[in-house]
Amino acid sequence: MIGCDADCDDWYHGKCVNIDPRDADLIDRYICPNCASLGKGCTTWKPMCRLLECRKPARVKTKPPSKYCCDDHGREFMRRQTQELKKRAGQKNGLFEDLGSMGGILTAADLKAAIIEAVDNADSDVKAESKPQSGGWLGVDVHENGMEYSPDEIAKIEKLRAQREDLLHRKEMLAARTKFVSLLKPRAKGLVEKLKQHEPKGGWKDICGFDSRLSWSDEEFDEWRLSEAGMKALAEGTAEALALSSASNNDADGDSMMTGDSDDDITFWTRGVCTKKRCERHKQWVKVQQQDILFEEETTEQDLAKCEEEARAVVERSVMRRWAEKDNQT
């Protein structure tokens, strides 16, 4: 039932006055047909949510106002609009077609096609090198003879090649650091059990677990992770492998430790590990290490992207010069 908001105060069945029950929330002020015919106004409606199948009012009076009844419907509407735009633009295998530079700056497809053409037209003994490990397609991967670089451009490309190799190496080192940190907490839990056996009345429940290798410089850690012991420790991830690969007999604070003759000796298993129960010096070391590594990884990715951008600029200059020479010859 729906009541008239004019003077008559009569009530009607929705079907009798052509009102869909689903639209009840959309009615702002209902005026029955009789009152409407007497000039007492007309039914007014609230703005409807833009999502096609939704029959609820939009949140036009909220701050800020919205054309949707809820945030989820707003996101769904934009998702559908994006899909429709993709269909109109034309898709192939889920990717937008590259329509070319249209006379402006070279697109990635233009640049790649020009490089391939330049390499194909070069001497048969000139070959393009493999794609970079980062997944991009850099100018540094095309032989300079195939692209006819200038001496300055050759020097720039060689510099970018060396820079990229260093960055990719650093990326591998940071990945090894991440794995190393992930191995230390389980190792600390295992050490607690060994400490309980070694000293039953020690009240062992938890230990700090900080490993002295976390305080190493990048160069020191890189040397360790590339060593035979380091590679074995990272591959196996066992407490024994981590203990055997520890380069010193100092604890996490740098103090000398007593070493035993047997692998069962507690000093062997706790080599380089902080076993303090409440350690203020290494407080929240896992979180600190993870945040530092994440920051370094993001910085490395940015540097790789910058390297790729600079390389592309060098290649693009070479391509434009080659095209200009062809135009002058015709």
N, C-alpha and C positions, 0 to 999 in steps of 0.2 A: 504494500500500500504506500501511496505517496500523497502528502497533504499539500494543498495550495497555500502559497505564502502571501496571497492577496487577501481581500476582505472576506471572502466566502468561507474560508477554513474548511472546505470540503475535502474528502479523501477519495482517492481513486485507485483502482487496480492498475498496475503498471501497463499490462497488456491493453487495457481499455483506452489508454491515452498515448499508446505507442512509445512507452518508456521501457527500455531494456533494463532489467534488474542489474546487469553488470555495470551500467552507467550511473548507478545511484550516487557513487562518490564524486561523480563529475558535475552533478547539478549544484549550481551556486544558489539559485533562487527559482523555485518552480511556480509558474502561473498556469492555472488550468485553462482549458479552451474557452469556458464561459467568461472568465474574467478577462482573458486576452481579447475576446470579441467586444467587450465593453470598454476597451481602451485602458485597462488597468496595468498594462505592461506585458512583458513576454518573458518566457523562461530564459535564464542566463546560465552559461556553462563555465566551468573552470578549465583552464588550458590543460590539455591531455598530454601525458608522457609521450615523448617522440618515438619510443620503441613500438613497433607496429602492433604487436599482439597485446600490449599493456593497455588496460582500461582504467588506470588510476590517474589522479590529477598530478600535474607537475608541481614542484616545490618553488612556485614563483614568489612566495612571500618570505622565503628564508634569506639569510644573509651569508654568502651571496645567493641571489636567486638562481634557480636551475630549471632547465627544460625537461628534466626527468624526475620520476617519482623517487628514485634512489640512485646512489652512485653506481651500483652494479648495472643498472639499465643504461646508464650513460656510457659506461665502458663497452657494453655489448653493442650499443648503437654505433659507436665509433669503430668497433671491430668489423661490423658488417659493412660500414661505409668504406673502410679500407679495402676489404675484399672486393667490393664492387668496383672500386677505382682500379684495382689490379686487373680485374677482368677487362675493363674498358681499355686499359693501357696495353693489354696483350701480354700474356705470360707464356713462358716456356719452361717446363719442368720446375715450376714454383719460383722462378726468378724473372724479374723484369727484363724485357728485351732492351738491349742497349741501342738506342736510336741514333748514336753518333754524336759528335760534338756540334753539329749544325753550324759549322763555321767559327765556333768559339774555341775555348781551351780544349786541348786533346783529352778525350775520355780514356779510361783504362783500355777499352777495346781498340781505340784508334792507335794508341801507343804500342800495344802488344802487336797489332797487325803490322805496323811500320817496322818494328824491330825484327819480326819474323821475316819480312820482306828484305830488310837490309842484310840479315844473316844469310838468307837463301841466295842473294845476289853476290855474296862475297865468294872468295876462293873456296874450293871444295875442302881444303884442309882446315878451314876455320870452323869451329864447332861452338855452339852455345853450351855453357856449363849447366849443371843441374839446377833445379829450383832450390831456393833457400829452405832451410829447415823450418823457418817461421811460417811457411805456407804462402808468402807473398811472391810476387814476380818482380824482382829488382833489376835495375840497370846493371848492377854489379855482376850479374850472372851472364852477361853477354860479352863475348870477347871483343876487346877494343878494336881489333882489325876489322871485324865485321861491321862495327858501327862507325868507323872512321872518326874516332875521338881526336880532339886536339891534345897536344902534350899536357896542358893544364888539366884537361878533363880526364886523361889517363891517370895522372897523379891523384886526382880527386877520387876516381873510381877505386884505385888501389887502396887509398886511405879508408874509404868506406868499407871495402872488403875486410880489411884488418879490424876495423871498428865493429863490424857485424860479427865477426868470429869471436871477438872478445865478449860481446854482449850475449851471444848464444852460449858461450862457455860459462859466463856468469849465471845465466838462466839455469843451466844444469846444476851448478854449484848450489844455487838457492833451493832447487828442488831436493837436492841431497840434504840440505840443512833442515828442510821441512820434514823429511822422512826421519832424520836423526832425532829431532825433537819429539816426534810421535812415538819413538821407541823408548824414550826415557821414563815415562810415567809407568808403563807396564813393568819395566825393569825395577823401578823403585818399589813397586808392590811386591815383587819377588824377593827383593832384598829385605823387606820387612819380615818375611817369613824366615829367612836365613838368620836374621838378627834375633828373632824370637827363639830359634833353636840354639843359637850361640849364647844368648843371655836371656834365659826364660823370665827372669825377674826384672828385666829392663823396662817393662811397661811399653813395649814397642807397639804402636798402632799405625803410625804414619811417619814418613821421613820427608825431608825437603826434596831430595832426588836430583838436585842440580848437578850437572856434569861439567867438569872443568873445561871440556872442549867447547862449551858454549861461549866461553870468554875469549876464544882464539880469534885472531884476525881472519879476514877472508882468505888471505894467502896461506895461512897455516892450516885452516880447515880444508882448503882445496887440495893442499899437498897430502893431507891425511886421507881424504875420501878417495883420492886416486891411487893411494898405496894399496898393496895387496891386503894388508890387515883391515884397512878402512873399507875397501870394496866388499870384503867378506862380512864385516860387521853390518854394513848396510843391507847386504843381500840376505843374510840369515836373520838378523835382528834379535839374536839370542843374548841373554845376559853374559854368557861365557865369551861370545865373540866380541861384545862391547868391552868387556873387561880385558881381554887379550889385546885388543887394539888400542888400549889406553897407552899413550906414549910416556907417561910419567908415573911415578909412585907417590905423587902428591894428592892430597884430597882437594875438594872443590875450592877450599880457601887458600891453597898453595902450601899447606903445611906438609912436612914429610910424614910418610906412613911407614909403619913396620910391615915388612913383607914376610910372608911365610913360605915354607918349602912345598906346601901342598896346595892344589887348586881348591881344596875344601876349606882352606883358611879364610876367615872372614875378611882379612885385609885384601885378599885377591878379588873377591866379589865386590867390595866397596871401593875399589881403586878409582880415584878421581871423582867420587860421588860424595855430595854433602849429605851426611846421615843425621843432621840435627833434626830434632823433633819440631821445634819452633824456630824457624830461621828468618830473621828480619832482613838479613843481607840479600837473600835471594827470593824475597817475597813476591808471589805471583809471577815467577819466572817463566812459566809456560805461556801465559798471556802476553807478557812482554816480548818474548822471543817470536811468537806467532805474529804479533803486530809489526815488529821490525822486519821480519821476512816478507810479510805482505806488502809493506811499503817499498822495500827494495825490489820486489817482483814488479810492482806497478811502475816504478821508475825505470826499470830495465825495459819493460814493454813500450813505454813512451819513447825511450831512446832508440829502440828498434824501429818504431814507427817513423821517428825523425830521420833515421838513417835511410829508410826506404824512400821517404819523401825527397831527400836530397839526391838520392841516386836517380829517382825518376826525373828530377829536374835536369840532371846532366844528360840523360838519355833523350829527353824531349828536345833539348837544344840541338843535340846531334841529329835527331830526326828532322827537325825543322830546317837545319842547314842543308841536309841532304835533299829535301824536297825543293828548297830554293835553288840548289844547283841544277836539279832536273828541269825546273821551270826555265832557267836561264839557257839551258841547252836546246830547249824546244822553240 
